Amino acid sequence: MFKIDVIDEQGQKAGLKEIQRLLYAAGAQSLKSEIRQNVGVLTGTNRDVWAKNYKILESLSVQNKKNLATIASALFTVHLEDHSTISNPNYSHVQFLHNENGRDRWFDKTIQLIVASSGRAGINAEVSNVDASVHAKVAEYLTNSEPVQFTNQAEMFPEPEILEWIINEEIKEQIKSAHQTVTQLAKTTESVVMHYDILGERYIKEIARSDVNAFIQLALQVTWQRLHTQPANSSLTILTANGKFATNSIISEIVWDFAETFDNDDILYDEKRAKYHAAVTSIKQATSAISESSFSPIDQYQAHLQAFYRIANEEEKEKLTATFGTAPIAKNGLETANIQVSPGSSNNFFAGFSQSWAQGYGIAYAVGTDDIKVSVCCKKGFGVKGANAFKFVDELKRTFADIMILFPKSCCLLDLKFGVMIGKKSLL
C-alpha cells in the first residue's frame, strides 16, 4: 500500500507521464517488498467491527494513525491488479465489486478505482456520504473525456511512500476473520448486469406514452410476480429537486393488480392498457411524494428500523420485538434505484449497486434514448425462496418484450401495386 502525491502545495497537478512514472515506481517497489498483512480487508466487515479495529490500529502506533489519516484524506484509492477475469461483464464486474475475497480493497473509501491486468477498470463506491449516481456520473465523465488534458502540470513529485503497519495478534486474528466474512459474502452474493437495446426512453414516452420510471417499475413488478407470485415490498430511490436522495415505497393495490393480471389471457388488451395507465398514475404519485418529501416520515423510520433489525444481534432483536410487539422484518421485495446516467452516451460502462435488501433483489437501472442498462443483485440462499439474479434478468427481458406487444410500434406500409399509403403518417 503506497501513498502517491499528485497535487503539490501550489495546487499544480501531476501530468499524465508523471503519474505513469509514479505508478510504475510503486509497482516496481512492491515486487521487491515482502508480503504484508492485508489490513484493508478489515474494512469489508460490519461497520461496528471495523470501527473497533480502527481504534485498535490507531492505538498501536503513531504510524498507523498517520496511515489512516492519509487514506481518509486521499482523493481516492487506486488498485492495480495482477489478474483479470474474462471479458463477460457478468463475471468481470465482480472483480470490482469484491474481488472474490476482499483482497486489495479499502471498502471504507468513497471511490476505489480498480484496474485489472487486462486494462478493464471499475469504480467501487462507498455510498454512505454520497449516492451511487454521483459515482456513475464520474464514470460517465471519465469515459467521455479521453484523452485527458491537464494544464499547469508540475514536473516532479516525491517517490511513492509505502504505508507500514504495526499490528498485534488480535489484529491478525481479526484480519483472518475478515477474510472469511468477506469471502462468504462474495460467495452468497449474485450479481448480474444487462444491456437491453430494443427499447428506451423514446419508446416509453412516444409509444407507451408513459413515465419512464413507472414503466420500468411496472416491468419489474410483472417480472417479480412471474417468478415469486406474492406481492413485493418495493422501494425506489431518486434524486430530488434539492439535490438530495429520497426513498419510498411505490407498490399499491393498483400496481399489483396490473402485475397479477398481466398474463391473464381472459382480459382484453384494452382493459390491460387501462390497468397499465392506472398503475402508472399510482407510481407517479408515489414518485412525486418522494421528490417533494411529502410522504410520511414513519415510512422512512420503519425502513431504517427494518435495516437495523437485519444486522442486530440476538439481544438487540429481543429488545426490538419486546418494544414494538413484533419483529420489524421487511417483506420480500425489490429495492430499486434510478442511476441517472445515459447508457446510450456511456456504452463503455455499467452502473449498479450491491445487495442491501437481503429479502429480495437490489436493482439499479439507467435508461437511454433507445436502450436500458440494468443491474440485479440478490443473496443466494437467503430471503425469498428461489431468488436468482440470472433468472430475474432473463424474465425481465421477456417482460419488456411482452409489454411491447401491449404497446406495438406504429409502422407505415406502402402498397406499390396500387400506390396506397397505409398507416398513421405519409412518407410522401
C-alpha positions as CSV (number, residue, x, y, z in Angstrom):
1,M,0.0,0.0,0.0
2,F,1.5,3.3,-1.2
3,K,0.9,7.0,-0.8
4,I,1.3,8.9,-4.1
5,D,1.1,12.7,-4.2
6,V,-0.5,14.1,-7.4
7,I,-1.1,17.7,-6.4
8,D,1.7,19.9,-5.0
9,E,1.5,22.6,-2.4
10,Q,0.9,25.2,-5.1
11,G,-2.2,23.3,-6.3
12,Q,-0.5,22.1,-9.5
13,K,-1.4,18.7,-10.8
14,A,1.0,15.9,-11.9
15,G,1.0,15.3,-15.6
16,L,0.0,12.0,-17.2
17,K,3.6,10.9,-17.8
18,E,4.5,11.8,-14.2
19,I,1.5,9.8,-12.8
20,Q,2.6,6.9,-15.0
21,R,6.1,7.1,-13.7
22,L,4.9,7.2,-10.1
23,L,2.6,4.1,-10.6
24,Y,5.4,2.2,-12.2
25,A,7.7,3.1,-9.3
26,A,5.1,1.8,-6.8
27,G,4.7,-1.4,-8.8
28,A,8.5,-2.0,-9.0
29,Q,8.9,-1.3,-5.3
30,S,6.0,-3.7,-4.4
31,L,7.8,-6.5,-6.3
32,K,10.9,-6.1,-4.1
33,S,8.8,-5.8,-0.8
34,E,7.8,-8.7,1.4
35,I,4.2,-9.8,1.5
36,R,2.4,-7.9,4.2
37,Q,-0.8,-8.5,6.2
38,N,-3.9,-7.3,4.3
39,V,-5.2,-4.6,6.6
40,G,-7.7,-3.4,4.0
41,V,-9.9,-6.5,4.3
42,L,-10.9,-5.3,7.8
43,T,-13.0,-2.6,6.0
44,G,-15.2,-5.3,4.5
45,T,-16.7,-6.3,7.8
46,N,-19.7,-5.0,9.8
47,R,-19.2,-1.2,10.4
48,D,-19.2,-1.7,14.2
49,V,-16.5,-4.4,13.9
50,W,-14.4,-2.2,11.6
51,A,-14.8,0.8,13.9
52,K,-13.5,-1.3,16.8
53,N,-10.5,-2.5,14.8
54,Y,-9.9,1.1,13.5
55,K,-9.5,2.2,17.1
56,I,-7.1,-0.7,17.9
57,L,-5.0,0.1,14.8
58,E,-4.8,3.8,15.9
59,S,-3.7,2.8,19.4
60,L,-0.9,0.5,18.3
61,S,1.4,3.2,16.7
62,V,1.7,6.8,15.6
63,Q,2.4,5.4,12.1
64,N,-0.9,3.5,12.0
65,K,-2.7,6.7,12.9
66,K,-0.9,8.6,10.2
67,N,-1.7,5.9,7.7
68,L,-5.4,6.0,8.5
69,A,-5.4,9.8,8.2
70,T,-3.6,9.6,4.9
71,I,-6.2,7.2,3.5
72,A,-9.1,9.3,4.8
73,S,-7.8,12.5,3.2
74,A,-6.9,10.9,-0.1
75,L,-8.8,11.9,-3.3
76,F,-9.5,8.1,-3.9
77,T,-7.6,4.8,-3.8
78,V,-6.2,3.1,-6.9
79,H,-5.8,-0.7,-7.0
80,L,-3.6,-2.2,-9.7
81,E,-4.5,-5.8,-10.1
82,D,-2.2,-8.6,-11.1
83,H,-5.1,-10.6,-12.6
84,S,-8.2,-10.2,-14.7
85,T,-11.4,-12.1,-15.3
86,I,-12.9,-12.9,-18.7
87,S,-14.5,-10.1,-20.6
88,N,-18.1,-11.1,-20.0
89,P,-19.5,-8.2,-17.8
90,N,-21.4,-10.6,-15.6
91,Y,-18.0,-12.0,-14.5
92,S,-15.7,-9.1,-14.8
93,H,-17.7,-6.7,-12.7
94,V,-17.5,-8.9,-9.6
95,Q,-13.7,-8.3,-9.6
96,F,-14.5,-4.6,-9.0
97,L,-17.3,-5.4,-6.5
98,H,-15.5,-7.7,-4.0
99,N,-12.6,-9.4,-5.8
100,E,-14.0,-12.8,-4.5
101,N,-12.4,-12.4,-1.1
102,G,-11.9,-8.7,-0.4
103,R,-8.2,-8.8,-1.3
104,D,-6.5,-5.5,-2.0
105,R,-9.6,-3.3,-1.3
106,W,-10.4,-0.5,1.1
107,F,-14.2,-0.5,1.3
108,D,-14.3,2.5,3.7
109,K,-13.3,4.8,0.8
110,T,-15.8,6.8,-1.2
111,I,-14.1,6.0,-4.5
112,Q,-11.9,2.9,-5.2
113,L,-10.6,3.0,-8.8
114,I,-9.7,-0.6,-9.7
115,V,-7.7,-1.5,-12.8
116,A,-7.4,-5.2,-13.9
117,S,-4.4,-6.5,-15.7
118,S,-6.4,-6.6,-18.9
119,G,-6.9,-2.8,-18.8
120,R,-10.5,-3.0,-17.8
121,A,-11.3,-0.7,-14.9
122,G,-14.1,-0.1,-12.4
123,I,-15.2,2.1,-9.5
124,N,-16.1,0.5,-6.2
125,A,-18.3,3.1,-4.5
126,E,-18.9,3.6,-0.8
127,V,-22.2,5.5,-0.6
128,S,-22.8,6.4,3.0
129,N,-21.9,10.1,2.3
130,V,-22.9,10.4,-1.4
131,D,-25.3,8.4,-3.6
132,A,-24.1,6.0,-6.3
133,S,-25.4,8.2,-9.0
134,V,-22.6,10.6,-8.3
135,H,-20.0,7.8,-8.9
136,A,-21.8,6.8,-12.1
137,K,-21.5,10.4,-13.2
138,V,-17.8,10.3,-12.5
139,A,-17.5,7.1,-14.6
140,E,-19.5,8.8,-17.4
141,Y,-17.2,11.8,-17.3
142,L,-14.1,9.7,-17.4
143,T,-15.2,7.5,-20.3
144,N,-16.4,10.5,-22.3
145,S,-13.3,12.7,-21.6
146,E,-10.5,10.7,-23.1
147,P,-7.8,11.7,-23.7
148,V,-7.4,13.8,-20.6
149,Q,-5.5,17.1,-21.0
150,F,-4.0,18.9,-18.0
151,T,-2.8,22.5,-17.7
152,N,-0.3,23.9,-15.2
153,Q,1.4,20.5,-14.8
154,A,4.2,20.1,-12.2
155,E,7.3,18.3,-13.3
156,M,8.5,16.1,-10.5
157,F,6.7,14.7,-7.4
158,P,8.1,12.7,-4.4
159,E,8.6,9.0,-4.9
160,P,5.8,6.7,-3.7
161,E,5.8,6.2,0.1
162,I,4.9,2.8,1.4
163,L,2.5,2.6,4.3
164,E,3.9,0.4,7.1
165,W,1.5,-1.0,9.6
166,I,2.1,-2.1,13.2
167,I,-0.3,-5.0,14.1
168,N,-0.7,-7.3,17.1
169,E,-2.0,-10.8,17.4
170,E,-5.6,-9.5,17.9
171,I,-5.5,-7.6,14.6
172,K,-4.0,-10.7,12.9
173,E,-7.0,-12.8,14.1
174,Q,-9.4,-10.0,13.0
175,I,-7.8,-10.0,9.5
176,K,-8.2,-13.8,9.3
177,S,-11.8,-13.5,10.4
178,A,-12.5,-10.6,8.0
179,H,-11.2,-12.7,5.1
180,Q,-13.6,-15.5,6.0
181,T,-16.5,-13.0,6.3
182,V,-15.9,-11.2,3.0
183,T,-15.3,-14.5,1.1
184,Q,-18.6,-15.8,2.4
185,L,-20.4,-12.6,1.5
186,A,-18.9,-12.9,-2.0
187,K,-20.0,-16.5,-2.4
188,T,-23.6,-15.7,-1.4
189,T,-24.0,-12.6,-3.5
190,E,-25.2,-13.0,-7.0
191,S,-24.9,-10.0,-9.3
192,V,-25.9,-9.7,-13.0
193,V,-25.8,-6.8,-15.5
194,M,-28.0,-6.5,-18.5
195,H,-27.8,-4.2,-21.6
196,Y,-31.2,-4.2,-23.4
197,D,-31.0,-2.2,-26.7
198,I,-34.5,-2.9,-28.0
199,L,-36.4,-0.1,-26.2
200,G,-35.6,3.0,-24.2
201,E,-36.9,6.5,-23.3
202,R,-38.1,7.2,-26.9
203,Y,-40.4,4.1,-27.0
204,I,-41.6,4.6,-23.4
205,K,-42.6,8.2,-23.9
206,E,-43.8,8.1,-27.5
207,I,-45.3,4.7,-27.9
208,A,-46.3,3.5,-24.4
209,R,-47.0,7.2,-23.5
210,S,-45.7,6.6,-20.0
211,D,-43.4,8.0,-17.4
212,V,-40.0,6.3,-17.7
213,N,-39.6,5.3,-14.0
214,A,-43.2,4.0,-13.9
215,F,-42.6,1.8,-17.0
216,I,-39.5,0.2,-15.5
217,Q,-41.1,-0.3,-12.1
218,L,-44.1,-2.0,-13.7
219,A,-41.9,-4.3,-15.7
220,L,-40.1,-5.2,-12.5
221,Q,-43.3,-5.9,-10.7
222,V,-44.6,-8.2,-13.5
223,T,-41.2,-10.0,-13.5
224,W,-41.4,-10.5,-9.7
225,Q,-44.9,-11.8,-10.0
226,R,-44.0,-14.3,-12.7
227,L,-41.1,-15.6,-10.5
228,H,-42.5,-15.3,-7.0
229,T,-46.3,-14.8,-7.2
230,Q,-46.7,-12.8,-4.0
231,P,-46.7,-9.0,-3.9
232,A,-43.3,-7.4,-3.5
233,N,-42.5,-4.8,-0.9
234,S,-40.8,-2.3,-3.3
235,S,-38.9,0.9,-2.8
236,L,-37.5,3.4,-5.2
237,T,-34.6,5.9,-4.6
238,I,-34.4,9.0,-6.8
239,L,-32.6,12.3,-6.9
240,T,-34.9,15.1,-5.6
241,A,-35.0,18.7,-6.8
242,N,-33.0,20.0,-3.9
243,G,-30.1,17.6,-4.8
244,K,-30.8,15.0,-2.1
245,F,-31.8,11.4,-2.4
246,A,-35.0,10.1,-1.0
247,T,-36.6,6.6,-0.8
248,N,-40.2,5.5,-0.5
249,S,-42.4,2.5,-1.3
250,I,-44.0,2.5,-4.8
251,I,-46.2,-0.6,-4.5
252,S,-50.0,-0.2,-4.3
253,E,-53.1,-2.4,-4.9
254,I,-53.5,-0.8,-8.3
255,V,-49.9,-1.6,-9.3
256,W,-50.1,-5.2,-8.1
257,D,-53.4,-5.6,-9.9
258,F,-51.7,-4.8,-13.2
259,A,-48.8,-7.2,-12.4
260,E,-51.1,-10.0,-11.3
261,T,-53.4,-9.8,-14.2
262,F,-50.8,-9.1,-16.9
263,D,-50.6,-12.8,-18.0
264,N,-54.4,-13.4,-17.8
265,D,-55.5,-14.2,-21.4
266,D,-59.1,-13.7,-20.5
267,I,-58.5,-9.9,-20.1
268,L,-58.6,-7.9,-23.3
269,Y,-55.7,-5.7,-24.3
270,D,-57.8,-2.6,-24.0
271,E,-58.5,-3.4,-20.3
272,K,-54.9,-4.3,-19.7
273,R,-53.8,-1.0,-21.1
274,A,-56.3,0.8,-18.8
275,K,-54.9,-1.1,-15.9
276,Y,-51.4,-0.2,-17.0
277,H,-52.1,3.6,-17.2
278,A,-53.9,3.4,-13.8
279,A,-50.7,1.8,-12.3
280,V,-48.5,4.4,-14.0
281,T,-50.6,7.1,-12.3
282,S,-50.2,5.4,-8.9
283,I,-46.4,5.1,-9.3
284,K,-46.1,8.7,-10.5
285,Q,-48.0,9.9,-7.4
286,A,-45.6,7.8,-5.2
287,T,-42.6,9.2,-7.1
288,S,-43.9,12.8,-6.7
289,A,-44.3,12.2,-3.0
290,I,-40.6,11.2,-2.9
291,S,-39.5,14.2,-4.8
292,E,-41.5,16.6,-2.6
293,S,-40.6,14.6,0.5
294,S,-44.3,14.7,1.4
295,F,-44.5,11.1,2.3
296,S,-44.9,10.1,6.0
297,P,-41.6,10.1,8.0
298,I,-43.0,6.9,9.6
299,D,-42.3,5.1,6.4
300,Q,-38.6,6.0,6.4
301,Y,-38.3,5.4,10.1
302,Q,-39.8,1.9,9.6
303,A,-37.4,1.2,6.7
304,H,-34.4,2.2,8.9
305,L,-35.7,0.1,11.8
306,Q,-36.0,-2.9,9.5
307,A,-32.5,-2.3,8.2
308,F,-31.1,-2.2,11.8
309,Y,-33.0,-5.4,12.7
310,R,-31.3,-7.3,9.9
311,I,-27.8,-6.6,11.4
312,A,-28.8,-6.6,15.1
313,N,-27.5,-9.3,17.5
314,E,-30.0,-11.6,19.3
315,E,-30.2,-9.5,22.4
316,E,-31.0,-6.4,20.3
317,K,-33.6,-8.3,18.3
318,E,-35.3,-9.4,21.5
319,K,-35.5,-5.8,22.8
320,L,-36.9,-4.6,19.5
321,T,-39.5,-7.3,19.4
322,A,-40.5,-6.5,23.0
323,T,-40.7,-2.8,22.3
324,F,-42.8,-3.0,19.2
325,G,-44.7,-6.2,19.9
326,T,-43.4,-7.8,16.7
327,A,-40.2,-8.2,14.9
328,P,-39.8,-5.3,12.3
329,I,-39.0,-7.6,9.4
330,A,-39.4,-6.3,5.9
331,K,-41.4,-8.3,3.4
332,N,-39.7,-9.9,0.4
333,G,-39.2,-7.2,-2.2
334,L,-37.4,-5.1,-4.7
335,E,-35.0,-2.3,-3.8
336,T,-34.5,-0.2,-6.9
337,A,-32.6,3.0,-7.8
338,N,-32.6,5.1,-10.9
339,I,-29.0,5.7,-11.8
340,Q,-29.2,9.0,-13.6
341,V,-26.7,8.5,-16.4
342,S,-27.5,7.8,-20.1
343,P,-26.4,4.3,-21.2
344,G,-26.6,5.5,-24.8
345,S,-23.8,8.0,-24.2
346,S,-21.9,5.7,-21.8
347,N,-21.6,2.4,-23.6
348,N,-18.3,1.7,-22.0
349,F,-19.6,1.0,-18.5
350,F,-22.3,-0.4,-16.4
351,A,-23.6,1.1,-13.1
352,G,-25.2,-0.9,-10.3
353,F,-25.1,-1.5,-6.6
354,S,-24.6,-4.4,-4.3
355,Q,-27.4,-6.0,-2.5
356,S,-28.6,-4.3,0.7
357,W,-32.1,-5.8,0.9
358,A,-31.5,-9.4,2.0
359,Q,-35.1,-10.5,1.4
360,G,-35.2,-10.0,-2.3
361,Y,-33.4,-8.1,-5.1
362,G,-31.4,-5.0,-5.3
363,I,-31.8,-3.4,-8.8
364,A,-30.3,-0.3,-10.4
365,Y,-31.2,0.9,-13.9
366,A,-30.3,3.7,-16.3
367,V,-32.5,4.5,-19.3
368,G,-31.1,5.9,-22.6
369,T,-32.8,7.1,-25.7
370,D,-33.1,3.6,-27.2
371,D,-31.6,1.3,-24.6
372,I,-31.7,0.3,-20.9
373,K,-29.0,-0.9,-18.6
374,V,-30.0,-2.9,-15.5
375,S,-28.0,-4.3,-12.6
376,V,-29.7,-7.0,-10.5
377,C,-28.3,-8.4,-7.2
378,C,-29.6,-10.9,-4.7
379,K,-28.4,-13.1,-1.8
380,K,-28.2,-16.8,-2.7
381,G,-29.8,-19.0,-0.1
382,F,-31.3,-16.1,1.9
383,G,-34.6,-14.3,1.9
384,V,-37.2,-15.0,-0.8
385,K,-37.2,-18.6,-1.9
386,G,-35.8,-19.2,-5.4
387,A,-34.2,-15.8,-5.7
388,N,-31.9,-15.9,-8.7
389,A,-30.5,-12.8,-10.4
390,F,-29.8,-14.6,-13.7
391,K,-33.4,-15.9,-13.9
392,F,-34.7,-12.4,-12.9
393,V,-32.8,-10.8,-15.8
394,D,-34.0,-13.4,-18.3
395,E,-37.6,-13.0,-17.2
396,L,-37.2,-9.2,-17.3
397,K,-36.2,-9.4,-20.9
398,R,-39.3,-11.4,-21.7
399,T,-41.4,-8.9,-19.8
400,F,-40.1,-6.0,-21.8
401,A,-40.9,-7.9,-25.0
402,D,-44.4,-8.7,-23.8
403,I,-45.1,-5.1,-22.8
404,M,-44.1,-4.1,-26.3
405,I,-46.9,-6.4,-27.6
406,L,-49.3,-4.4,-25.4
407,F,-48.0,-1.2,-27.0
408,P,-46.9,-2.1,-30.5
409,K,-44.8,0.4,-32.5
410,S,-46.7,2.1,-35.3
411,C,-45.5,1.5,-38.9
412,C,-46.1,2.7,-42.4
413,L,-46.7,0.2,-45.3
414,L,-46.5,1.2,-48.9
415,D,-48.6,-0.9,-51.3
416,L,-46.6,-0.4,-54.5
417,K,-49.2,-2.1,-56.8
418,F,-51.9,0.4,-56.0
419,G,-49.8,3.3,-54.8
420,V,-51.7,3.5,-51.5
421,M,-50.0,4.6,-48.2
422,I,-51.3,2.7,-45.2
423,G,-50.6,3.9,-41.8
424,K,-50.8,7.0,-39.5
425,K,-48.2,9.1,-41.4
426,S,-47.4,9.5,-45.0
427,L,-43.9,9.5,-46.1
428,L,-44.7,11.4,-49.4
